C-alpha cells in the first residue's frame, strides 16, 4: 500500500467516525456525551493529522530512495 | 415517550462503540500496512541493495575488461595496419559508464542507510500518538461505554415506566465515577 493510500484511509476513517458521531449526538446529548467527545473523539483528529504528515514525508523519501538506489535499467 | 429516550441512549452507546471499533480497525490496518512498507524499505536498503550493486559492479567490471580485451585483440589482428575501433571504443565507453553508475548507486545505498533509519524513527514518532490512541485510549473508551451501557441496562430492569431522564443521569454518573487509570479521571484538570 502506498503512503498516499494509507493517508487516504486514515482520513477516511476519521471522516466516517465524525459523520457517525454527529448522528449519535442527535440521540445522546448529555454531559457524558460532551465529555466523551472532548476526551475521546476530538483528540483523534490531531493524532491522525500528525500521522498523515509523517506518512507523507516517509512516502516521498521512499520514492527518492527507490529512484536513487534502484536498478538503473528501470530508471 | 420517556422510554424512547432511554432506548435511544442504549442505541447511541452501542453505535458509538461500533463506530470506535470500526475506526480503530481501519486505522490499525492502514498503520500496519505503512509500518510494513517502511520495514521492507529498510530491508531492501540494508540487505538487498548492497549485495545487488556489489554484484553489478563485479559484473560490469568484467564487461569493461572484456571490452578492453576486444580492443587489444582487434589492434593485434589488424597489425601492422591501424584497426578501426569506433564500435569497440563506443562499447567500452558504454561499459565504463554502466560501471560508474553502479559504483555511484552503491555509494548512494551506503549514504541512505543511516539516514533512512533516522527517517524511519521519525515516522514511528509521528504515528506514536495515533498508536497510543488505538492501543490505550480507545480500549479505555470502549470500556467506559460498556460501563455506561451496563448501568443503563441495570437501571432499565428496575426503573418504573417513565423514568428515562434518570436513566440518562445514570450513564452520566458512570462516566463521572471513572475508576483510577480511566481516561476520564486521568484527564480531569
Interface residues (C-beta under 8 A of the other chain):
Chain A: X1 X2 X3 X6 X9 X10 X12 X13 X14 X16 X17 X20 X21 X23 X24 X27 X28 X30 X31 X32 X33 X35 X36 X39 X40 X43 X44 X46 X47 X48 X50 X51 X53 X54 X55 X57 X58 X61 X62 X65 X68 X69 X71 X72
Chain B: X8 X9 X11 X12 X13 X15 X16 X19 X20 X22 X23 X26 X27 X29 X30 X31 X33 X34 X37 X38 X41 X45 X49 X52 X53 X98 X101 X102 X105 X108 X109 X112 X116 X119 X120 X122 X123 X125 X126 X127 X129 X130 X132 X133 X137 X138 X141 X144 X145 X148 X168 X169 X171 X172 X174 X175 X176 X183 X184 X187
